Amino acid sequence: MITPTAYHDGAIRTPGGASFPVADQPRNRAVSPDLTQAVYATDNELVCIDQAGVVRWRYAFGMFQEKVLGAWAGCEFSLDGATVWLFRPDAMGHWNDCQDTWLVLDAATGTLLAGAELGTVGHAGVQHPHPNGTDVLVDVGEGQDGLFLFRGRLTGDTLEVVPYPWNDRALLDFSPDGHHFMTVDHQQEDVAFHTYPGGEVVHRVSVVDLGFERDAAWLAFTGGYLDADTAFAATTDEDEEQVRHHLIDVHTGTHLGTFDAHTGGDAYGAIPVGGGAWLTIEDGVFHRHTR
């Protein structure tokens, strides 16, 4: 999955140097795997553009809104670039005055291929394409009411959706082979490693396991797999002054110590990209790091 950023000049940029100029202020954005097109969500529509900024297609959400507060749509390309997955927070966004909707669009034309209602009232939905190339997971946040995780697969003209049986964990990342995934507790007390697709917990690592007294630190909603053997998590102390990035053995759940993630004290500044590497972003520019 490509990690784009929106620079101060409005452009959507990628670690590989691709740039997509946009006229609007994106609420969310994604770039195709082949870097030929990008999509971005505003308060009212999903827009697809090429590297020259030329609009290829638009998909309107519904009733026009001057400004949507407290909710924003999410977009992501499939791993093969053939489809765009759109999470639309209809309940809070009041686009269709109903529950949240998950949609799959043709990436070339913007044609709606399939959709499903999720039964949630979310502020946003973060989407994660699975390494198997067919599944996509969406993590729907309802604020203090919890987090809900769904697994989706496009089969013909049907979006098959399977919910996970919890409302208190946020998905962080998949293992490189896709056989496991990593979550963090909504109360930020532990990270867990699960089997895929079932979701059974293999290891759970708490702030106590990372060397803190209980309630003396919290896990940030960030982290992921650096490689097949090692993951990282980030903690913030009770005064929110000290950020630490921690290495975890994914096979045993053992804490392997801390490391310098070069984020300047930002718990959320490290983006795992596999192969033992991660990215940081400074003034819209990506920097690659390895241990």
NORRATA-V85606 format. One record per pair of residues at least 6 apart in sequence whose ideal C-beta (glycine too) atoms are under 7 Angstrom apart, sorted by the first residue. I is the first residue (numbers start at 0). J is the second residue. D is the distance in whole Angstrom. If there is no record, write none. Layout:
<<I,J,D> <I,J,D>>
This chain:
<<0,128,6> <1,13,5> <1,30,5> <1,32,7> <2,14,7> <2,270,5> <2,278,7> <3,11,5> <3,12,6> <3,13,5> <3,28,5> <3,29,7> <3,30,5> <3,37,7> <4,12,6> <4,280,6> <4,283,6> <5,11,6> <5,25,5> <5,28,6> <6,12,6> <6,283,4> <7,283,7> <9,20,7> <9,21,5> <10,18,5> <10,19,6> <10,20,5> <10,21,7> <11,19,4> <11,21,6> <11,25,7> <11,28,5> <11,30,7> <11,37,5> <11,39,7> <12,18,5> <12,283,6> <13,30,5> <13,34,7> <14,278,6> <14,285,4> <15,34,6> <17,30,7> <17,34,4> <17,50,6> <18,50,7> <19,37,4> <19,48,6> <19,50,6> <19,52,7> <20,52,4> <21,39,6> <21,48,7> <21,52,7> <23,41,5> <25,39,4> <25,40,7> <25,41,7> <26,40,5> <26,41,6> <26,42,7> <26,71,4> <26,72,7> <27,39,7> <27,40,4> <27,71,6> <27,72,6> <27,73,5> <27,74,5> <28,37,6> <28,38,7> <28,39,4> <28,74,7> <29,37,7> <29,38,5> <29,74,5> <29,75,5> <29,76,5> <30,37,5> <31,37,7> <31,76,5> <31,80,4> <31,106,7> <32,76,6> <32,78,6> <32,80,5> <33,80,6> <35,49,7> <36,47,6> <36,48,7> <36,49,5> <36,55,6> <37,48,6> <38,45,6> <38,46,7> <38,47,5> <38,74,5> <38,83,5> <39,46,6> <40,71,7> <40,72,4> <40,73,7> <40,74,5> <42,64,5> <42,66,6> <42,67,4> <43,59,7> <43,60,6> <43,63,6> <43,64,6> <44,57,5> <44,58,6> <44,59,5> <44,60,6> <45,58,4> <45,72,7> <45,74,6> <45,85,6> <46,54,6> <46,57,5> <47,55,4> <47,56,5> <47,109,6> <48,54,6> <48,55,6> <49,55,6> <56,108,6> <56,109,3> <57,109,7> <58,104,6> <58,109,5> <60,72,7> <60,87,6> <60,94,4> <61,94,4> <61,95,5> <62,94,6> <64,92,7> <64,93,7> <67,92,5> <69,91,6> <69,122,6> <70,88,4> <70,91,4> <70,92,5> <70,122,5> <70,123,7> <71,123,5> <72,85,6> <72,86,6> <72,87,5> <72,88,6> <73,86,4> <73,123,6> <73,124,5> <73,125,6> <73,126,6> <74,83,6> <74,85,5> <75,84,5> <75,126,4> <75,128,6> <75,135,7> <76,83,6> <76,106,6> <77,84,7> <77,128,6> <77,135,7> <78,128,5> <78,132,5> <79,132,6> <80,106,6> <81,106,6> <82,103,5> <82,104,6> <82,105,7> <82,106,6> <82,112,7> <82,153,7> <83,104,5> <83,106,5> <84,103,6> <84,126,5> <84,135,5> <85,102,4> <85,104,6> <86,101,6> <86,124,3> <86,126,6> <86,137,5> <87,94,6> <87,99,7> <87,100,5> <87,102,6> <88,99,5> <88,121,5> <88,122,7> <88,123,6> <88,124,7> <89,95,5> <89,97,5> <89,98,6> <89,99,6> <89,100,5> <90,97,7> <90,98,5> <90,99,6> <90,120,4> <91,120,6> <91,121,7> <91,122,6> <98,116,5> <98,117,6> <98,118,5> <98,119,6> <98,120,7> <99,117,5> <99,119,5> <99,120,7> <99,121,5> <99,139,6> <100,114,6> <100,116,6> <101,114,6> <101,115,5> <101,117,6> <101,137,6> <101,151,6> <101,158,6> <101,160,7> <102,111,6> <102,114,4> <103,112,5> <103,113,5> <103,114,7> <103,153,5> <103,158,6> <104,110,7> <104,111,6> <104,112,6> <105,112,6> <112,153,7> <112,156,6> <113,153,6> <113,156,6> <113,157,6> <113,158,4> <114,158,6> <115,158,5> <115,160,5> <117,139,6> <117,149,6> <119,139,5> <119,141,6> <119,147,5> <120,141,6> <121,139,4> <121,140,6> <121,141,5> <122,140,5> <122,141,7> <122,142,6> <123,140,6> <124,137,5> <124,138,7> <124,139,5> <125,138,5> <126,135,6> <126,137,5> <127,135,7> <127,136,5> <127,170,6> <127,173,7> <128,135,5> <129,135,7> <129,136,7> <129,173,6> <129,177,6> <130,173,6> <130,176,7> <130,177,4> <131,177,5> <133,152,6> <134,150,6> <134,151,7> <134,152,5> <135,151,5> <136,148,6> <136,149,7> <136,150,5> <136,170,6> <137,149,5> <137,151,7> <138,146,6> <138,148,5> <138,169,6> <138,170,5> <139,146,7> <139,147,5> <140,146,5> <145,166,4> <145,167,6> <145,185,6> <146,166,6> <146,167,6> <146,168,6> <146,169,5> <146,185,5> <147,162,7> <147,166,5> <148,163,4> <148,168,7> <148,170,6> <149,160,5> <149,161,7> <149,162,5> <150,161,5> <150,196,6> <151,158,6> <151,159,7> <151,160,5> <152,159,5> <163,198,5> <167,184,6> <167,185,4> <168,182,4> <168,183,7> <168,184,6> <168,185,7> <168,191,7> <169,182,6> <169,183,5> <169,185,7> <169,220,5> <170,180,6> <170,182,6> <171,181,5> <171,182,6> <171,183,6> <171,221,7> <171,222,5> <171,223,5> <172,180,7> <172,181,5> <172,222,7> <172,223,3> <172,224,5> <172,271,6> <173,180,5> <173,195,7> <174,180,7> <174,224,5> <174,227,7> <174,249,7> <175,224,6> <175,226,7> <175,227,5> <175,273,6> <176,227,7> <177,195,6> <178,195,6> <179,192,6> <179,193,6> <179,194,6> <179,195,6> <179,201,7> <180,193,5> <180,195,5> <181,190,6> <181,192,6> <181,222,7> <181,223,6> <181,224,7> <181,230,6> <182,190,7> <182,191,5> <182,193,7> <183,190,5> <183,218,5> <183,220,6> <183,222,7> <187,217,4> <187,218,5> <188,205,6> <188,206,6> <188,218,7> <189,203,5> <189,204,6> <189,205,4> <189,218,7> <190,204,5> <190,218,6> <190,222,6> <190,232,5> <191,200,5> <191,202,7> <191,203,5> <192,201,5> <192,202,5> <192,249,6> <192,252,7> <193,199,6> <193,200,6> <193,201,7> <194,201,6> <202,252,3> <203,252,7> <204,247,6> <204,252,5> <204,254,7> <206,213,7> <206,216,5> <206,217,7> <206,218,6> <206,234,6> <207,213,6> <208,254,6> <209,234,6> <209,245,5> <209,254,5> <210,254,7> <211,234,7> <215,236,7> <215,237,5> <216,234,5> <216,235,6> <216,236,5> <216,237,7> <217,234,7> <217,235,6> <218,232,6> <218,234,6> <219,233,4> <219,234,7> <219,235,6> <219,266,4> <219,267,6> <221,233,5> <221,266,6> <221,267,5> <222,230,7> <222,231,5> <222,232,4> <222,233,6> <223,230,6> <223,231,7> <223,271,4> <224,230,5> <224,249,7> <224,271,6> <225,231,6> <225,271,6> <225,275,5> <225,277,7> <226,273,7> <226,274,6> <226,275,5> <228,248,7> <228,249,6> <228,250,7> <229,246,6> <229,247,7> <229,248,7> <229,249,7> <230,247,5> <230,249,5> <231,244,6> <231,245,6> <231,246,6> <231,247,7> <232,245,5> <232,247,6> <233,242,6> <233,243,7> <233,244,5> <233,266,4> <234,243,5> <234,245,7> <235,242,6> <235,266,6> <242,264,5> <242,265,7> <242,266,5> <243,257,5> <244,257,6> <244,258,6> <244,260,4> <244,269,6> <245,254,6> <245,257,6> <246,255,4> <246,256,6> <246,258,6> <247,254,6> <247,255,6> <248,255,6> <258,290,6> <260,268,7> <260,269,4> <260,277,7> <261,279,6> <261,288,5> <262,268,3> <262,269,5> <262,279,6> <268,279,5> <269,277,5> <269,279,6> <270,277,6> <270,278,4> <271,277,5> <272,278,6> <275,289,5> <275,290,6> <276,287,6> <276,288,6> <276,289,5> <277,288,6> <278,285,5> <278,286,7> <278,287,6> <279,286,5> <279,288,7>>
